[in-house]
Structure formats: structure tokens, C-alpha cells
Amino acid sequence: MITILIFINLLNESTYQDMAFIFNIGIYAFSLGGSVILLLYHITLYWQYKDNLLRSFCFYLFSLSVLLIFRFYILDTKGFESTSMNISAIKISEFLEMIMYFGYIKYVTDAIDFDKSKYSKLTTSINIVLTIILIYAAFSLFLGPNSFIELNSLGIIVRVLIFSLAIILFFQSFNITDNAILIYIQIGAGFYFMLSLISFLMTFVMFNIGLIRPIHVLLVGTLIDLIIFSLAMAKRNKLQIINAEKSLSLRELELQNYKFKQELAIKEQKEKDRKSIAMDLHDDLGSSISSIRFAIESAKNSTESEYFNALDKIEKVSSRSMDKISEMIWTLKSEDTYIETLEDRIRNYLYEISGICAVDFSIHCDSKLKLLNLNLNARKNIWLIIKEGITNICKHSKAKSARISIENQDTLKIILEDDGIGFPEQIRKDRNGLENLKVRTEELSGIMTMDNSKTGGALLIFEFDIPKIRD
């Protein structure tokens, strides 16, 4: 569209009647329109993907567009002939062209994407040539007004270096095997190098083909390279989207597999916990039934006093069995309400033993505990730890008061503290008197700490990592 509008404007202007001039400016207009459109398109892509190769290509397109705009301006105002341009315009044009070559080498290097550590000499050569380009570009701006010959000579040398490096990079690209767009780069670069060489030779021998000048050949090569590389970038973006979708699908499958394994592990753990509880219940009931059976057998041929003793024993054993069954049922049923009912369970137990335990207990449960769902094994062992801790305080502490605290901080913490006689030194060292508590704590991968409190009584702290006991 830009090119068409420019041509319409040219044809309508009476000052642009010379066909050679119209052909000349037409090539520039077409090249400028193409480079600007491609620049805007790839800036949009870079804004979306933030890709380093797109960034290099956008810089090259920008520097090319600025060069073409400047030359188009000179052509429009002065009627472009290199010999008719003043030295200032030539220096600016040379500077912009070198920046364009700098951008070209950068984007070709990024596009080939070779192993820079493996080809360290090539990497060093690229950096040297890029540095020379920048130095020459800056130097060209500060040459004196009578330095056209020096500028032309240095420009030829720098261009030979650039062309030689581009040829090396071109052949280096054939050593790369895992680049999906490399064939596009090779084709585009092949056209560009071939037409650049023709343009260079035409410039060197000062030869034109009719209306076609060396710069026209170079611009055609540039446009072909840009179009082919744009097709390569389109394919690259498409492949990236496909690979991203595949990667996402793979991650989703991995996540589903992970969730399945987690669910399976939870089911296996629950089944293991249920079997453990069933075995405990079986052992307890089996032992109780055996005791009751033995008491009944003893009572058959016993005296009256022995008979009543046997009945008393049967009653106590039956009562203990019922308590154990009640505990097991509560543990199994209270999956969602365990923490909420735990405090009530502790208070009920303290009420049941109040006739034989003179210790005054206080209970504190963190309000955040209501948000915590524990697995079956944790529910069973935490209750038994608290229950056995209460029993030990009642039997051995000689305390007047005790505190039970359950906190939900970074860990689940259970604190049992009394104002009794504390732990004897020997028990604190070997913990033999608290072996059951230790075993139950370790079964939940927890830590048991025992010490004497500030008041001289016993202090027991049980800490559990919440993810390990959560349902």
C-alpha cells in the first residue's frame, strides 16, 4: 500500500518524468514499504513472545528501515547519485549502513544458534568484526570534508570482512542439525550473499545493467532474505506453539499421574491404618474375651467370695473393652470433626477418671485446629498420646494441677505440663518410662521433647509436621 501510494504520487509529479529516476525511487519505495511492514509485524510478535531472535531481527529491520528512509529522503530532495551527494550525506549514509550490517550479523548469528563454547574461535571472530563495524561506523562520521577516498577504501575493507564472516556463518549453519528453520535461513542467506556479491562486483567495476544499479541488486537480495526469514519465523512460532501445547499436555498427564499416585497412596495408607486399628481391636477384644472366659471358668467351682470377685473382674474387663470399642468408633467416624470433638473427648475422659485422679487439669485448643483434617493413623495415635500422658500425670507426677495445650502453628504441637515432682534424671536420659509415647510419636514422624518445667514439674512436648499427618 505504501509503495503504491508513493508511485501514484511520483507519477502525478511533473518533476519526476525521467524513467531511470522513477525506477530508482520505485525500488527504494518498495524496499522501504516492505521493511516497515515486516518491522511492525515482528515488533508485534516480539511484544507477545519476548524472543531474543525476534529482538535481533527487529533491530536489523529497524536499522534497515532508517537507512532506506534516509536514502529515500536524499533521493527525493537531491535526485540520488552517489557522486552528487555531499560528503555529510555520504558519511551519514555510511554510518547507517554499517549499523544495518551490525544488526544483520547479530540476527544471523542468533538464527544459526551454534554452540558458542564449542566454536569459540568463530565467536571471537564475530565479536571482533562487530567491534570493527561499530568503530568504523563512528569513525566515518568524523572524517574530514575531503576524505571521500579514505572513506571509500576503508568501506571496501570492512565490507570484505563482513562478507567473509557471513560466508563462514553460512557454511557453519550446515553443521547444525537440530534447528527446524535452518533451511529457510540457508536459502534466504544464499540469495542475499549471491546478490550481495553481484552488487559488490558491479560497484567495484562501476558497471550498471540498463536501469539496474548495484544498490538495486542488493535491495532485491535484502527483500528476498527478509521475506524468507519472515516465513521461517512464522514456522518457528507455529512450532513453538505446538511444542508448548505438547509440553502442557505432558505436564497435565504428569499432574494427573501424580494425583492418581497420591490418591492411591492415601487409599493404601487408609487401608493400612484401618487394618492396624482392626488388629489392635482384635488383640484387645481377644485378650478381654480370654480374660472373661477364664474368670467364668474360675467362677464355676469357686466359693461365694471368689464368685463375686470373678464377676467384678468380668465387669471391669467388659467396661475396658467397651471403652476401647468406643474410642475406635470415635476415631473412625470423626474424620472431619476430629479436632472439634477432641477437646470434648479429653474433658469426658478427665471426668471419667476424676474419682481416681486428684489433678486439676486445664485445657487449651487453638481455634485454628478446626481447619485441620488429620489422617486415620494420626487421629488414633494423637488421642492415645494425650490419654497416656494424662494417665502418667495422674499416676506418677504427684501434681496438684496440669495443663494440656494443643497448638497449630507451623507444626501441630501438643504440650503436657504439670507442677509435680518432674522427671527423675535417669528417666530424662533413657526415656524408658515413656517408651509407648516415644513409639507413637515416631510412628507419626514426630518429635518428643521431655524436660522439667520452670515450676519444677514435668514438661512433655510433641511436635508433628502437619503435611505428614494431614488427611
N, C-alpha and C positions, 0 to 999 in steps of 0.2 A: 504494500500500500504506500509506504514511504517513497519507494523507488518510482512508482507510477506517478505520484503527485509531483515529484521532482522533475520527471521527464516532461509532464504536461506543462510545468512552469517554464522549462527550458525552451520547449517548442513555441511557447507563446511570447518569449522574449526575443525581440528583434536583434539584440546584440549577440545572440548565440546562434549564428547561422552556419558557422563552419562545422562541417561534419566530423572532422577529426576532434574538434573541441567537444562536440556533443557526445561522441563515442567515449572520449576520455572521461568526461564528467559522469557519463552514464555508468561506467564501470565502478567509479568511486561511489556513486549514489546507491547502486545495487549492493555493493560490498558493505557500505555503512548501514543500510537498512537491514541486511541480513545479520550483521554482527550485533546491532542494537536489539533486534527481536530475540536473538539467541541469548544475549546477556540478560534481558528481562526474564526470559523463561527460566534460565538456570539460577538466577538470583532467587526466584520463587522456589525452585527445588532446594536450594541451599537453605533457605529460611525454614523449610519443612524438615529437612533431613540432617542439617548441620554436618555435612560430609566434607572431609579435608580435600578430596579430589575435586568436588564441586567448587570449593573455595578457590583452589588454584586455577580452575578453568574460568571462573568468573573474573578473577584478576586478569587473566590473559585476554578475555573478551573485553574487559573494561579498557585495558591499555591499548588494544587494537582499535576500539571504537574512538578513543580520544585521538589517536594518531590519524584515523580516517577523517574525523571531524576537522582536525587542523588542516590536513591536506585539502580537504574539500573547501575549506574557507579560503585557502591560498588560491585554489583553482578558480573559485567563484569571483574572487576580487582581483586577481592578477593574471589569470589565464595561465595555467600551470605549465611551466617549463623549468627544469632544474637550473638551467643557466640564467633564467630571468629572475629567479628568486634571490633576494638579498641574503647576505651571509647570516643575519639574525634568524631569518625564517629557516634557512638550511640547518643551523645549529639546533633550533627547537625541534625541527622535524627529525634530525638525527637522534636527539635525546629521547624523544617519544618512541622512535623505532627501536632503540636499544632496550627501553623499558618493556616494550612489547615482546622482544626476543627473550628478555629475562623471564617474563611470565610464561612464554611458550616452553622454555626449557624446564621450568618448575612444574608445569602441569604434565608434560610428557614424562618427567621423572616420577611423579606421583602416580600417573596412569600405569606405567610399566610395573611399578611396585616390586622392584627387585630387592633381594636381601642385602641391605647396605653394609652389614658386618662381614658378609661373605665376599662382597665385591668392594672392598674398602678403597682400592686404588681408583676405581671408577667414581665412587662417591667423592673422593678427594678432587678428582679432575673436574667433576661437575661444580663443586664449590669454588674451585679456582676460576673456572670460566665465568660463573655467575658474578664473582667478585670483579673480574676484569671488565665484564659488561657494565657493572654499576660505576666502576672507576672511569671507564671511557665515556659513559653517558654524562657523568658530572663534568669530566674534562672537556667534553665537546661544547658545553655551554660557555666555557671561559676562554676559548681560543680567540685570538685577535681577529680583527676585521679582514686581514689579508692571509688567513690561514686555511683557505679552501683546499689547497693541495694537500697540506698536512692532514686535514680532517678526512679527506677522501682516501688517503693512503692508510691511515690508522683504521678507518672504517672497513676497508677491504680486509685487513689483517684480522680484525675482530670477527667479521662475518665468516671468514675461513675457519676460525676457531669454533664458532657457533655451529657451522655446517658440519665440521668434522665430529664434534660432540654429538650432534643429532644423528649422524650416521652410526656412531658407536652405540648410542642408545637404541637405535632401530634394530641393529643386529643383536644387541643384548636381549631384546624382547623375545627372540626365538628360543632363549634358554629358560623362559618362564612357561610352566605347564599348567598352573592352577589358576589362571586368570581368564574368566569367561568372556571378557570383552576385548581380549588382546588382539584378536584377528581384525576387529574394527580399527583399533589403533594402528596396526601394521599397514592396513590398506590406506587409511587416511594419511598416515605419515609418509607412505610410499609415494602417493600422489603429490604431497606437499614437497618432499625432497626432490622429486623429479622436476617439478615445475619451478622450484626454487633454483635448481641447478641451471635450468634453461634461462631463467631470468638473470642469474648471475653472469652466465656466459654472454647473454645479449648485452648486458651492461658493460661487461669487460671489453667486448669488441665493438661497442656502440652500434649495435645492429637492431633495426626495427623491422617488423613484418607488416607492411602496409600501415594500418592504423594501430596495430598492436605494439605496445611498448613493453619493456621488461617488467615494469611495475604492474601492468595488466596481467601478465602471466603469473606473477607472484600472488596477486589478489585472487585470481581464479583458484590457484592451489590452496590458498588460505581458506577460501569458502568451501571447497570440497572437503578439506580436512575438518573444518568446523561442523559441516553437515553430518559427515560420517561419525565424528566423535559424539555429536549430539544423539545419533541413533544408538551408539554404544552406551551412552549414559542412560538412555531410555530403557535399554535391555538390562543394564546393571540395576537400575531402580526396580524393574519388574522382578529380577532375580532376588533382590534384597527383600521385596515384599513376600515372594513365595517362600524364601528361606525363613523369614520372620514368622510366617503362618505355620510352617512346618515346626519351627522351634517352639511356637506357642502350643501347637497340638501335642508335641512331645512333652512339654512341661505339664500340660493338662493331664496327659496319660501318667506321667510320673507322680503327679499330685494325687490322681485317683488311686494309683497303685499304693502310694504312701498311706492314703486314708484307709484303703482296704486292709493293709497290713496293720495299721493302728487299731482298726475295729476288730480285726482278728485277734490281735494281741490282747485287747481289752476283754473280748469274749473268753479267750483262753485263761486270762487272769481271773475273771469272774468265776469260770468253771473250776479253776484250781482253788479259789477261795471257798467256793461252796463245798467242794469235796473235803477241804480241810475242816470246815465247820461241821460237816456231816460226820467226819471221822472223830472229831472232838466230842460231838454229841453222842455218837455211838459208843465211844470209850467211856464217857461219863455215865450214860444210861446203863451200859453193860455192867460197869462197876457197881452202880447203885442197885440194879436188879439182883446182882450176885449177893450183895450185902443183905438186901431184903430177904432173898431166898434162904441165905444162911441163917438169918435171925428167925425166920419162920420154922426152919428145921430144928433150931435150938429150942424154940418155944414149945414144940410138941411134947417133949418129955422133960419139961423143966418144972421147977417149983413155981409157986404163985408169984413170988418176988421176981424171979428170973423171967417169968412170962411177961410181967408188966415192963421190965427193963427191955425185953425184946420188942414189945410194942412201941416203947418210947424211941428206940433206935430206928425202927421202921418208919415212924413218923418223921424223925429228923432227916433220914436219908431221902424219904419221899419229898420232903419240903425242899431240900437242897436240889434235888432233881428238877422239881417244878421251877425253881429259881433259874436254873441253868437253861431249861427249855424256854422260859420267858425271856431271858437275855438273848438267846439265839434268835427267837422270833422277832424281837425288837430290832436287833442288828440287821436282820434280813429285810424287814419291812420299812425301815426308816431311811431309805436311800436319799430321799430329797429333804427329809425333816430331821435328819440325824442330829445336826448341830443344834437345831432349835429345841429338840427334846432331850439333848444330852444334859443340860443343866437340871431339868426336871428329874431325869433319871438319877443324877447324883444326889439330889435332895431326897428323893424317895429312898435311896439306899441308906443315906445318913439317918433318915427317920427309922428305917427298919433296924439299924444297929444301935440306935440311941440308948436302948436299955442296957447294952453291954459296953458302950463306949462313952466316956465322960468328956471327950474332947469337944470343944465348941468350934465348929467349922464355919468359915465364911467362904462364899463362892463368888467369883467374878468371871464372866464370859464376855469377851469382846463382841460388840454389836456387829462387826464386820464378818464374824464367823457364819452368820446366816447366809452369806453369799457363797460359802464353801461347800461343795459336794465331795464327799470322800468315797474312795472305793471300799469294797466289802471287807477286805483284809484290814484296812486302816480303821474302819468302824469297829471291828471286833477287837483289835489289839489296843486301840486308844482307850476304849471303855475298860478293858481288863487292866491296863496300866494304872488308870485312875483308881479303879476299885481296889487293886492290890496295894497301891500307895496309901489309900485310906486305911486299909486293914493294918498295914505296918505301923502307921502312926498310932492307931488305937492300941495295938499290942505292945509296941516297944518304946515309944517316944517319951512316955510319962509327961506329955504336954497338957496344958490347960486349953490352948487354942491353936488352931491351924488355919492356913489359907490355901485355897485351891484357885488358881488363876489360869485361864485359857485365853491366849492372845493370838491374833492373826496379824503379824507384821510382815516382814519378808519371808518368815517361816511360821509354821504353826508351833507355838511354844506352850507347854504345859508346866506349871510351877506348883510344887507341893512344898510348903514351908510350915514349920511348927516352932513352938517356943519350949520344946522339951530338952532332953539331955544331949541331943545331937548324935552324930555318928562317932563311934569309937575309932581311934586311929587305924586299927587293924582292918576294920570294915571299909574305911575310905581307901585303903591301899589295895586290897584284893577284891572287894565288892562281892564276896561270896554270899553274903546275906541278902543280896539283891539280884541274884542271878536271873530269876524269872523276868524281872523288869528289864534287865540288860538284853536278854534274848528277844523279848517282844519289841524293844526299841530297834535293835539291829535288823529285825525282820522287816521293818518299815524304812530301813536305811537311815535311821535317825541317830541322834547323839544324846547320850545320857550323861549329865553332869551332876555329881554329888559333892556336897560340902556342908560345912556348918554355917548357919545363918548369922547375921550380925547380933541377934539376940542369944546366940549360943545353941539354938535348936538345929534341927536337920533341914537341909535345903536340897531338893531334887528338881532338876530342870531337864525336860525332854524337848528336843528340837527336831522338827521334821521338815524336809524340803517339800513344799506344797505340790509342785508338779508330780512328785513321786507317789503321793498319797491321794491325789485328786482322781475322781472317777472319770 
